[in-house]
């Protein structure tokens, strides 16, 4: 049932007018409306006793899970509004081109030491006799002189250290690092001045070789 | 119009910065900041002359890894740049056109091993279009690094090519010298003997450039 009250009665209900302000013919309607409103206000709203506890429990559970909140932020769609002026497209495209250029140029170099030899790589075995050493690695132009990437392991006989590394075809200079502080040449390889008062060993890897050979 | 010009300048500027970024990124954390600046300047100079830049970066990183002082690193990088320039000039004198970057790098390596500029020219001339100047120069440099005097190293490469030897025959030379040295010869004697043998093959028509009983190159290292 829908009751449509007179606009003046509505203003009376809103407290804008007093009963005395209304025309006499609307007094009965105003009183009826007041009674009806009073009845609604007094009608008790009864909810299950456990509902409040259940709702608060769920709220607390969700609020106490930060991972869940983060996941929701990631998983739920975001509404993003973009308003473009036509003249901004030119600079935007230029910026995008520059970004692509930067990303393309910032690609890390392909590591020289690969897990599997690429088609133009050859497995090379490095061996050093270093009795008394606790740690030996090989570093060179093939791994950006990073001594952590190619450690040698004890190989059978006492004092013999060895490792096998996939080297790209080409010529490489290298040296062994013993115990993290002493650079040692490969006595079995040709050597050249390194410019720092020491000498580098030289190894050349040729395509199709079963192993590296002194080029 | 002004806006477009400004944008163009901005994009060019950002592009120039981006072009430098990989070099600085490669050096970051590997060498002191001052070295990054110096090497970047040297790399700019190299690029302006059409020289490869990678050897400069690699030398700087090597110096950082070996704990060299910043001054020493810069000097070493400058030395590499000088050698690259010398190799480029020698190659230009020997062969027409712009020498490829790998040949310039190989020439610089040969110079570091002990060859002279004239030796680099000789090897490049002997190589001609039939082989890779880069490979021939690497071989000559490696022979010198093995102890073969530069003149003998160049002569061995030259005679091997003159006798019709293919690239694989040139690549096998250091291994053959090492084998001779293992048999008791000095590096000079080994190279001279192999050069004489190659010359004899060149004099005998119809002979292949490959040695008649060439031993396989030793595995290395």
Interface residues (C-beta under 8 A of the other chain):
Chain A: X87 X90 X91 X94 X95 X97 X98 X101 X102 X105 X106 X109 X124 X125 X126 X127 X139 X141 X144 X145 X146 X147 X171 X173 X183 X186 X188 X189 X190 X191 X192 X193 X194 X195 X196 X198 X200 X201 X202 X203 X204 X206 X210 X211 X212 X213 X214 X215
Chain B: X3 X4 X7 X10 X11 X14 X15 X18 X19 X21 X22 X25 X26 X30 X58 X59 X61 X62 X63 X64 X65 X66 X68 X72 X73 X75 X76 X79 X80 X106 X109 X112 X113 X135 X138 X139 X141 X142 X145 X146 X171 X174 X175 X178 X217 X218 X219 X220 X221
